[in-house]
Amino acid sequence: MNEQVPPDATTPSPPLLDFANITVMRGDKKVLDSLSLTVGAGEHLALLGPNGAGKSSLIKTITREHYPLAHADRRFLIMGKEVWEVGALRSMLGIVSNELQFTFTREITGREAVLSGFFSSVGLFRHEVTATMEEKTDEILRFLEIEHLADRSMREMSSGEGRRFLIGRALVHDPAALILDEPTNSMDLHALHHFRSTLQKIARSGTGVIMVTHNLHDIIPEISRVVLVKEGRICADGPKEEILTDTIIGGLFDVPVHIREEGGWYYASGY
Ligand SMILES: Nc1ncnc2c1ncn2[C@@H]1O[C@H](COP(=O)(O)OP(=O)(O)OP(=O)(O)O)[C@@H](O)[C@H]1O
């Protein structure tokens, strides 16, 4: 009798990230300094740290805009692989950043912004959009509750509205994780409210969420792990109840701060 078990029943997914001793230089500055970080598939985490700590450099290392120094005791695996075709890697990681939003300078509708995610382009040119792509786009617009804005130009949208379309664009390939670099910059209270509930919906759907933020209130209840970065290194990593304390966060930013938790949300005051 063949007693073999199908491989997918026994083989766990490799971690999304498995980094050890990662050092990245920019000019003569070490922006990441022997950094080690493992993130499981589907795990949600927030990266916090002062200005210049290396958070964006870490994100750019994940997306291969930056490359770490090669040395024998380095581990640089993404979804179990070290060697990636950059386009394939970036479509498996849904990347949303302020820099990306600034590239939408032409007249591009929200719908086109999402559709162009299939081609990794900024808007559509002579791309062949298939019926399947249109259907997937409709599904994403419904999921993100932004159908009513789909025909509006990206340039005419508020930053919060535009950010939700960029998330839609990042979701077209069903990414393993959504990577957000300071996603709530310049959002008003209304936009923040919608953005956070969108993010909760995505996190609950099983897509991993990795978010760089300065704002504790961005850490949605679904994110249970917080990683602190300072001077290119990880200085604390653990459950948010243990990391988001007056002493640890005050020490990270070098200011007195009072942290309060309410219904799974965190707030900082007194700084
Ligand atoms: N091309 C470069 N040459 C030299 N230093 C650089 C270069 N790019 C970035 N840096 C430096 O690397 C450090 C890390 O920058 P990074 O943008 O990763 O920080 P960050 O934590 O994302 O900061 P912020 O919260 O301000 O966005 C900073 O000190 C920055 O000045």
The ligand as an SDF file (V2000), in Angstrom:
LIG
                    3D

 31 33  0  0  0  0  0  0  0  0999 V2000
   22.1860   56.9300   -0.1670 N   0  0  0  0  0  0  0  0  0  0  0  0
   22.5000   57.0760    1.1190 C   0  0  0  0  0  0  0  0  0  0  0  0
   23.7600   57.4030    1.4990 N   0  0  0  0  0  0  0  0  0  0  0  0
   24.0790   57.5340    2.8080 C   0  0  0  0  0  0  0  0  0  0  0  0
   23.1930   57.3730    3.8130 N   0  0  0  0  0  0  0  0  0  0  0  0
   21.9290   57.0420    3.4930 C   0  0  0  0  0  0  0  0  0  0  0  0
   21.5030   56.8680    2.1370 C   0  0  0  0  0  0  0  0  0  0  0  0
   20.1960   56.5430    2.1370 N   0  0  0  0  0  0  0  0  0  0  0  0
   19.7970   56.5070    3.4470 C   0  0  0  0  0  0  0  0  0  0  0  0
   20.8440   56.8200    4.2370 N   0  0  0  0  0  0  0  0  0  0  0  0
   20.8320   56.8940    5.6980 C   0  0  0  0  0  0  0  0  0  0  0  0
   20.4570   55.6250    6.1870 O   0  0  0  0  0  0  0  0  0  0  0  0
   19.7970   55.7520    7.4470 C   0  0  0  0  0  0  0  0  0  0  0  0
   18.5370   54.9250    7.4220 C   0  0  0  0  0  0  0  0  0  0  0  0
   17.5860   55.5390    6.5600 O   0  0  0  0  0  0  0  0  0  0  0  0
   16.0970   54.9700    6.4200 P   0  0  0  0  0  0  0  0  0  0  0  0
   15.4150   55.7930    5.3780 O   0  0  0  0  0  0  0  0  0  0  0  0
   16.1540   53.5140    6.2270 O   0  0  0  0  0  0  0  0  0  0  0  0
   15.5220   55.2930    7.8670 O   0  0  0  0  0  0  0  0  0  0  0  0
   14.0120   55.2210    8.3820 P   0  0  0  0  0  0  0  0  0  0  0  0
   14.0460   54.4580    9.6660 O   0  0  0  0  0  0  0  0  0  0  0  0
   13.1130   54.6980    7.3350 O   0  0  0  0  0  0  0  0  0  0  0  0
   13.7410   56.7380    8.6920 O   0  0  0  0  0  0  0  0  0  0  0  0
   12.3750   57.6340    8.6120 P   0  0  0  0  0  0  0  0  0  0  0  0
   11.5660   57.2220    9.8070 O   0  0  0  0  0  0  0  0  0  0  0  0
   12.9090   59.0100    8.7710 O   0  0  0  0  0  0  0  0  0  0  0  0
   11.7050   57.3760    7.3140 O   0  0  0  0  0  0  0  0  0  0  0  0
   19.5890   57.2470    7.6560 C   0  0  0  0  0  0  0  0  0  0  0  0
   20.5530   57.7050    8.5550 O   0  0  0  0  0  0  0  0  0  0  0  0
   19.7970   57.8380    6.2730 C   0  0  0  0  0  0  0  0  0  0  0  0
   20.3050   59.1460    6.3520 O   0  0  0  0  0  0  0  0  0  0  0  0
  1  2  1  0
  2  3  1  0
  2  7  2  0
  3  4  2  0
  4  5  1  0
  5  6  2  0
  6  7  1  0
  6 10  1  0
  7  8  1  0
  8  9  2  0
  9 10  1  0
 10 11  1  0
 11 12  1  0
 11 30  1  0
 12 13  1  0
 13 14  1  0
 13 28  1  0
 14 15  1  0
 15 16  1  0
 16 17  2  0
 16 18  1  0
 16 19  1  0
 19 20  1  0
 20 21  2  0
 20 22  1  0
 20 23  1  0
 23 24  1  0
 24 25  2  0
 24 26  1  0
 24 27  1  0
 28 29  1  0
 28 30  1  0
 30 31  1  0
M  END
$$$$
